[in-house]
Amino acid sequence: MNYIPLEDYRYRWFFSHKDLPVDSTDLQKIKPIASDSAIQIWQQLISNRANHSELFHKDDWPKLNQTWSETVQWQDAWDGEETGLPRAVLDALNWEPETVVYFCYHSENIIETNWQVFEKNWKNFLFLDDGPILIGKRRAEALQFLDDGQVKIGVRGIV
């Protein structure tokens, strides 16, 4: 797997925003994936036909209604003083802190981190909210954050 140094990442400002500081220990665990590796992950775990969530085919797992069991509001928590993810999200993802997660904006823009770092700094990841998907390595559960302030919670068919 190839990574881009965070300081060279196009959206590094997500993690250096003055209103949402990320501590240096967490910054070391936020690893943007190089384009070629990101495409490979996307094609294996998200879609081998569409390169962005707006372009999913009707039979891509993120497009299937049966994938998603619940939709809850994330925008209120993001805008509020509370730092935690919505309770329904935490309840759905009973992952260990070191679980490797991929936050997938589109086929060439994926960040690898662990569940603990994502959970603590989730607001930073959502400066782009046009359908990114969070999946865990070897985990079936998935989230998709929508730009209307909703997050879909579900289980993907392929692990």
C-alpha positions as CSV (number, residue, x, y, z in Angstrom):
1,M,0.0,0.0,0.0
2,N,1.3,3.4,-1.0
3,Y,0.6,6.5,1.1
4,I,0.9,10.3,0.6
5,P,2.5,12.2,3.4
6,L,-0.2,14.2,5.2
7,E,1.6,17.4,4.5
8,D,1.4,16.7,0.8
9,Y,-2.3,15.7,0.9
10,R,-4.6,18.0,-1.1
11,Y,-7.0,18.3,1.8
12,R,-4.5,18.5,4.6
13,W,-6.3,21.6,5.9
14,F,-9.2,19.3,7.1
15,F,-6.8,18.2,9.8
16,S,-5.2,21.5,10.6
17,H,-8.3,23.6,10.9
18,K,-8.0,26.0,13.8
19,D,-11.5,25.2,15.1
20,L,-11.0,21.4,15.0
21,P,-7.5,20.7,16.1
22,V,-6.1,17.2,15.7
23,D,-3.4,16.2,18.1
24,S,0.0,15.1,16.7
25,T,-0.4,11.5,17.8
26,D,-3.6,11.2,15.8
27,L,-2.1,13.1,12.8
28,Q,0.5,10.3,12.5
29,K,-2.3,7.8,12.1
30,I,-4.2,9.7,9.4
31,K,-2.7,8.3,6.2
32,P,-4.0,9.5,2.8
33,I,-3.6,6.6,0.3
34,A,-1.8,7.2,-3.0
35,S,-4.1,7.3,-6.0
36,D,-3.1,3.9,-7.4
37,S,-3.6,2.1,-4.1
38,A,-6.8,4.0,-3.5
39,I,-8.3,3.0,-6.8
40,Q,-7.4,-0.6,-6.0
41,I,-9.2,-0.4,-2.6
42,W,-12.2,1.3,-4.1
43,Q,-12.5,-1.3,-6.9
44,Q,-12.2,-4.2,-4.5
45,L,-14.3,-2.9,-1.6
46,I,-16.7,-0.2,-3.0
47,S,-17.3,-0.4,-6.7
48,N,-15.4,-1.7,-9.8
49,R,-17.6,0.4,-12.1
50,A,-18.2,3.8,-10.5
51,N,-15.5,6.1,-9.2
52,H,-17.8,8.3,-7.0
53,S,-20.9,7.7,-4.9
54,E,-23.0,9.9,-7.3
55,L,-22.2,7.4,-10.0
56,F,-23.0,4.0,-8.3
57,H,-24.7,1.4,-10.5
58,K,-28.0,0.0,-9.4
59,D,-26.3,-3.3,-8.3
60,D,-23.3,-1.7,-6.4
61,W,-23.7,-2.6,-2.8
62,P,-23.9,1.1,-1.6
63,K,-26.8,1.6,-4.0
64,L,-28.8,-1.4,-2.8
65,N,-31.6,-0.5,-0.3
66,Q,-31.1,-3.7,1.6
67,T,-27.6,-2.6,2.5
68,W,-28.9,0.2,4.7
69,S,-30.9,-0.5,7.8
70,E,-31.1,3.0,9.4
71,T,-30.6,6.6,8.5
72,V,-29.8,9.2,11.2
73,Q,-28.9,12.9,11.4
74,W,-25.1,13.6,11.6
75,Q,-25.2,17.3,10.8
76,D,-26.6,18.4,14.1
77,A,-23.8,16.6,16.0
78,W,-21.2,18.1,13.6
79,D,-22.6,21.6,14.2
80,G,-23.0,21.2,17.9
81,E,-20.6,21.5,20.8
82,E,-20.6,17.7,21.4
83,T,-17.6,16.0,19.9
84,G,-19.0,12.5,19.6
85,L,-20.6,10.7,16.7
86,P,-24.3,10.2,16.9
87,R,-25.3,7.4,19.3
88,A,-26.9,5.3,16.6
89,V,-23.6,5.2,14.7
90,L,-21.6,4.2,17.8
91,D,-24.1,1.5,18.6
92,A,-24.0,0.1,15.0
93,L,-20.2,0.0,14.9
94,N,-18.9,-2.0,17.8
95,W,-15.3,-1.9,16.5
96,E,-12.1,-2.2,18.5
97,P,-10.1,1.0,18.7
98,E,-7.3,-0.3,16.5
99,T,-9.7,-1.6,13.7
100,V,-8.3,-0.3,10.4
101,V,-10.8,1.9,8.7
102,Y,-11.0,3.5,5.2
103,F,-12.8,6.8,4.7
104,C,-13.6,6.7,1.0
105,Y,-14.4,10.1,-0.6
106,H,-14.0,8.7,-4.2
107,S,-11.9,6.2,-6.0
108,E,-8.7,8.3,-5.8
109,N,-9.2,9.9,-2.4
110,I,-9.2,7.5,0.5
111,I,-7.8,7.9,3.9
112,E,-6.7,5.0,6.1
113,T,-6.7,5.4,9.9
114,N,-8.0,3.4,12.8
115,W,-11.5,3.5,14.4
116,Q,-10.3,5.3,17.5
117,V,-8.7,8.2,15.5
118,F,-11.7,8.4,13.2
119,E,-14.2,8.4,16.1
120,K,-12.3,11.1,17.9
121,N,-11.7,13.3,14.8
122,W,-14.8,12.5,12.7
123,K,-15.8,16.1,12.2
124,N,-12.5,16.8,10.3
125,F,-13.2,14.0,7.8
126,L,-16.6,15.5,6.9
127,F,-15.5,18.8,5.4
128,L,-16.3,16.9,2.2
129,D,-19.7,15.3,2.7
130,D,-20.9,14.4,-0.7
131,G,-21.4,10.7,-0.1
132,P,-18.2,9.4,1.5
133,I,-18.2,5.9,2.8
134,L,-16.6,4.5,6.0
135,I,-15.7,0.9,6.0
136,G,-13.6,-1.2,8.4
137,K,-11.0,-3.7,7.2
138,R,-12.6,-7.1,7.3
139,R,-15.8,-5.6,8.8
140,A,-19.2,-5.8,7.2
141,E,-20.6,-2.7,8.8
142,A,-20.6,0.5,6.7
143,L,-21.6,4.2,6.9
144,Q,-22.4,6.6,4.1
145,F,-22.5,10.3,5.0
146,L,-24.8,12.4,2.8
147,D,-24.7,16.1,2.1
148,D,-28.2,16.5,3.4
149,G,-26.9,15.8,6.9
150,Q,-27.9,12.2,7.1
151,V,-25.7,9.1,7.6
152,K,-26.8,5.7,6.4
153,I,-25.9,2.8,8.6
154,G,-25.8,-0.7,7.2
155,V,-24.0,-3.9,6.4
156,R,-22.3,-4.4,3.0
157,G,-22.8,-7.7,1.3
158,I,-19.1,-8.5,0.7
159,V,-16.4,-8.5,3.4
